[in-house]
Amino acid sequence: DAMVIQNPRYQVTQFGKPVTLSCSQTLNHNVMYWYQQKSSQAPKLLFHYYDKDFNNEADTPDNFQSRRPNTSFCFLDIRSPGLGDAAMYLCATSRDLGQTYEQYFGPGTRLTVT
Amino acid sequence: DAKTTQPNSMESNEEEPVHLPCNHSTISGTDYIHWYRQLPSQGPEYVIHGLTSNVNNRMASLAIAEDRKSSTLILHRATLRDAAVYYCILRDSYNTNAGKSTFGDGTTLTVKP
């Protein structure tokens, strides 16, 4: 089945130690998104790629970076994780930008910072 | 960005219809109304979307008020598997905000057997 895959499902990192979360998709969608979801809160968009074009949300901290080496893969890099970065990180895709395209979400990676 | 307002929680009995309301009084003419749901420990899942007319699909129905300032997601027969957080989202136009979704607080639906 075509899908959005996130690895690992659970990640533990130490305070200040760089960590990378990965997302892959078999849908061949143009757009890939990263969301952060803290406990009991709604998902919050960090950034998205439209093909190779990177679009950062205005309030996304510089500590968060992303790479999209090809259509299928997208990575979220947290350069110096703090305790406040512990959250579920959700990857999503959509065929294109625009109001009518639905987003397909992966299962998420739960990040713990010790 | 136009915002949505939803009740924090709702309860339903199994096999009964559920009407989940959403207010979006500042909606613009080009905003589409999307609904997603998030089951426990999973990523959000698309449910339905619409612009002006009521919409039906295999999962649910979407009723949109004539003035578009509110909408209602209708689950015709709730099952235990429908217990989730339901998000009503307005999708901005491509030219201004690249079609991004801003999630509101959502409604936690509890389904009782």
Interface residues (C-beta under 8 A of the other chain):
Chain A: V4 A42 P43 K44 L45 H48 Y50 N55 L90 A92 S94 L97 G98 Q99 T100 Y101 E102 Q103 Y104 F105 G106 P107 G108
Chain B: T30 D31 Y32 H34 Y36 S41 Q42 G43 P44 E45 Y46 H49 L51 Y87 R91 D92 S93 Y94 A98 G99 K100 S101 T102 F103 G104 D105 G106
